[in-house]
Amino acid sequence: MLRLVVNDVKQMQQLAQVISKHLQGGDLVVLTGDLGAGKTVFARSLLQALGVDQTVTSPTFVIMKNYRGKFPIEHVDIYRIDSLEELDVLGIPDLLEEGHFVVMEWGEKALGMFSESFLHITFERLEDDVSLEDEIAGQAPRFVSLDIVGSGFTGRRNQLENDITGHWGVAI
């Protein structure tokens, strides 16, 4: 697992850009963290880095949004899902099988349910006493933890880790 500090929105965008170079259709990226921790900011940056040229917004109320980038992309937010049975309706395993890339916010509710292999990224506020102005301006630092789960990233794991640690120095 890698753990690093991302100081602002610009660095969050840079991290998404670095990670995007190692993703392909059929991959699942699970984003976890508290409300306002940076999941949607990261997802928006990641989808833009994957070639989505339309506005990316949170799918909290519609649950899933479809985009087209380098490959078919599904942006899922399961915050409002109350049961695992409700997740079945989304057909995520079929989408992954068909080569869709899926990024899932609030994915801790379904870890391991859709794929044995995924990139798990957790966002945490670094400081509790950040001013509202800094938070709104995207100047609030975050801890970001990346965990590559399963064998799906086997051929890409080392390069992904090297690119992240090379860009941010030594991960903590």
RAQUIUR-V695734 format. One record per residue. N is the residue number from 1. SS is DSSP state (2 for helix, 1 for strand, 0 for the rest). Layout:
n=N ss=SS
n=N ss=SS
This chain:
n=1 ss=0
n=2 ss=1
n=3 ss=1
n=4 ss=1
n=5 ss=1
n=6 ss=1
n=7 ss=0
n=8 ss=0
n=9 ss=2
n=10 ss=2
n=11 ss=2
n=12 ss=2
n=13 ss=2
n=14 ss=2
n=15 ss=2
n=16 ss=2
n=17 ss=2
n=18 ss=2
n=19 ss=2
n=20 ss=2
n=21 ss=0
n=22 ss=0
n=23 ss=0
n=24 ss=0
n=25 ss=0
n=26 ss=0
n=27 ss=0
n=28 ss=1
n=29 ss=1
n=30 ss=1
n=31 ss=1
n=32 ss=1
n=33 ss=1
n=34 ss=0
n=35 ss=0
n=36 ss=0
n=37 ss=0
n=38 ss=0
n=39 ss=2
n=40 ss=2
n=41 ss=2
n=42 ss=2
n=43 ss=2
n=44 ss=2
n=45 ss=2
n=46 ss=2
n=47 ss=2
n=48 ss=2
n=49 ss=2
n=50 ss=0
n=51 ss=0
n=52 ss=0
n=53 ss=0
n=54 ss=0
n=55 ss=0
n=56 ss=0
n=57 ss=0
n=58 ss=0
n=59 ss=0
n=60 ss=0
n=61 ss=0
n=62 ss=0
n=63 ss=0
n=64 ss=1
n=65 ss=1
n=66 ss=1
n=67 ss=1
n=68 ss=1
n=69 ss=0
n=70 ss=0
n=71 ss=0
n=72 ss=1
n=73 ss=1
n=74 ss=1
n=75 ss=1
n=76 ss=1
n=77 ss=1
n=78 ss=0
n=79 ss=0
n=80 ss=0
n=81 ss=0
n=82 ss=0
n=83 ss=0
n=84 ss=2
n=85 ss=2
n=86 ss=2
n=87 ss=2
n=88 ss=2
n=89 ss=0
n=90 ss=0
n=91 ss=0
n=92 ss=2
n=93 ss=2
n=94 ss=2
n=95 ss=2
n=96 ss=2
n=97 ss=2
n=98 ss=0
n=99 ss=0
n=100 ss=0
n=101 ss=1
n=102 ss=1
n=103 ss=1
n=104 ss=1
n=105 ss=1
n=106 ss=0
n=107 ss=2
n=108 ss=2
n=109 ss=2
n=110 ss=2
n=111 ss=0
n=112 ss=0
n=113 ss=0
n=114 ss=0
n=115 ss=0
n=116 ss=0
n=117 ss=0
n=118 ss=1
n=119 ss=1
n=120 ss=1
n=121 ss=1
n=122 ss=1
n=123 ss=1
n=124 ss=1
n=125 ss=1
n=126 ss=0
n=127 ss=0
n=128 ss=0
n=129 ss=0
n=130 ss=0
n=131 ss=0
n=132 ss=2
n=133 ss=2
n=134 ss=2
n=135 ss=2
n=136 ss=2
n=137 ss=0
n=138 ss=0
n=139 ss=0
n=140 ss=0
n=141 ss=0
n=142 ss=1
n=143 ss=1
n=144 ss=1
n=145 ss=1
n=146 ss=1
n=147 ss=1
n=148 ss=1
n=149 ss=1
n=150 ss=0
n=151 ss=0
n=152 ss=0
n=153 ss=0
n=154 ss=0
n=155 ss=0
n=156 ss=0
n=157 ss=2
n=158 ss=2
n=159 ss=2
n=160 ss=2
n=161 ss=2
n=162 ss=2
n=163 ss=2
n=164 ss=2
n=165 ss=2
n=166 ss=2
n=167 ss=2
n=168 ss=2
n=169 ss=0
n=170 ss=0
n=171 ss=0
n=172 ss=0
